[in-house]
Amino acid sequence: MADMTVNKASSRPRGLPRINSRLLVMTLYLVFLMLPIYWLLNMSFKTNAEILSTFSLWPRDLTFANYVTILTDPAWYTGYINSIIYVTLNTVISLAVALPAAYAFSRYHFMGDKHLFFWLLTNRMAPPAVFALPFFQLYSSVGLFDTHIAVALAHTLFNVPLAVWILEGFMRGVPKEIDETAYIDGYGFGRFFVKIFMPLIASGIGVAAFFCFMFSWVELLLSRTLTSVDAKPIAATMTRTVGASGVDWGVLAAAGVLTILPGALVIYFVRNFIAKGFALGRV
């Protein structure tokens, strides 16, 4: 038996390296994930004629005209400005509402608290299409249609429950004795919450802000339904690129690349917070 084992081990050629199956699977997985992003970047540096006529792994006639169009045409760059405005508004409003709500759920027990917490999460589970028509009629009636605050407020319906759920988990990890000690030392609730409690849950605030930002940035249905011209976001602009000559694929690809960048930057800056959120089981 020992001789047979030695013979099997020595049957593999010495010059042939051992293939790490885990590394191979991970490499194939990363290539699969990055291929659409590479192809989008590849298209953004091509002319529309080259995109439609030939198949190439890299641009044969490199051009930056698509990016120049995005950055100089008001019909395009105002979409990015509008998106940044209402996404920022939504993130600030969602956190301002979710922080005290999450503190109440983490520190106090009251009648129906679990049912209320579950009801908040059911709002997050509902598809945006359910609320598109009611929001459209409501905002048209009160004069908020085609404004940044309209989209920001509509997105809070989905982001506040998620932020409350994330923040409540982080707050439960902070001992209640810290609250009691601060009150004994003469801190009021507002001063204690801002100066002592919020720094302790900075990771949770970063995670909640990230998810609020990402949902509001990529959401299309409500942002397209509740805007028309003045507050139209880039996501809606990208769906209205068909002209008399057809779709300008190069410009659309360049717009897609520039739309990915803000999310990538946010992920880079809050990556440590997200990792801690995974460790606590709230992400």
C-alpha positions, 0 to 999 in steps of 0.5 A: 500500500505504501508503494502504491501511494508513493507511485501515485504521488510521483505520477504527476510530472515534476515541472507541472505546478499544482493548480489552486482550485480556490484561486481559480474559482475566485479568478473566474468569478471576478472576471465574470463580475468585471466583464460587464464593467469593462465592456461598458468602459470599452464602449465609452471610448468608441464611436457609435459607428464602431460600436454598431459595425465591429466587435473588438475587445478595445477601441480601434479609434479611441475617442473622448467625445462621449465624455465631452458630450456628458460634461458639456451638454446641460441635458446630461450634466444637470442630471448628475447635479439633480441626482446628487442634490436629492440623494444628499437630501434623502440621506440627511433626512433619513438619518435624522429620522432614523437615529431617534427612532432606532434609539427608542427601539433599542432602549425602551420597551413599550406596547406594540414595539415589536409590531411597530418595528416589523411594520417599518420593515414591511414598508421597505419590502414593498416595491416602489411601483405600489407608491408611484401613483399615490406620490404622483397625485399627492405631489401634483396637488401640493405643488411639489412635482418635479422638485428635488425634495419630492424625490427625497421624501419619497425615498425616505419611505424605503430608507428610513425603515432600513436605517432604523433596522441597521442603527438599532442593531448597533445601538443595542451593542452600546451598554445602557450604563453609558446613558445612565452615567452621562445623565448622572454627570449632568448631560441632557439627552441632546448633548449626550446623544450628539457628543457621546452616543453618536461617536460610539455608533459612527460605524452604524451611521456610516453603514446606514448612510451608505445604503440610503445613498445607494438606494436613492442613487440607483432607484429609477421608477419613483425618480422618473415618475415624480420629475420631468425637467427641473429635477430629472435625475441622470437615471431618468436621462439615460432612459430617454436617449433615443433620437431620430438617428437611434440610440447613441450607445457611446454617450450612453456608455460614458454616462453609465461609467460616470454613474458608477463612479459616485457609488464606487467612491462611497463604497471606498470611504465606508468599506470599513464600516460595512465590514463591521456591519457584517460582523455585527450581523446587521448588513 
